[in-house]
Amino acid sequence: MNNINRRFSLLFILTIVWSPLVWSADGVFEKRLGQLFGGDSRPCAFFTLEGVAEATTAVPGSPYFVLPNTHPQFKETFSILLSAKISGVPVYIVTTGSVHACGHAEVKSVGLL
C-alpha cells in the first residue's frame, strides 16, 4: 500500500508541475519536422512540422515556428531539431503563445518522441 501512495504522490506532483507549462502554451504539437533552416538576416532558426498549416492563430496561414538565437538553450534545441530532421523521429513542440520579432510562433521547448 505504501508503494501505491508514493506513486500517486509522484503522479500528483508531476501533474502540478507540468500543467502550467502546457496550459500557458499557445500550442502543443507532436509531429515530424518538415523544413528546417538556420535563418536569414533575422536572428532566428525557422522550421515547419508535417501536417501543420498554421503554427499559431496570431499569424494566420503561416506554418513556421521560430527558435530565436536568444533562446537560453538555442544550440541544444537546434541540435534536437537537426537530429529529428535527419532521423525522421517526431518532435514534441511547445510554443510560448506569442509571435516573436522574427514574425512567427515562438518556440518554448522541443523534445524528441
Buried (B, 14 or more C-beta within 10 A) or exposed (E): EEEEEEEEEEEEEEEEEEEEEEEEBBBBBEBBBBEBEEBEEBBBBBBBBEEBEBBBEBBEEBBBBBBBBEBEEBEEBBEBBBEBBEEEEBBBBBBBBEBBEBEBBBBBBBEEE
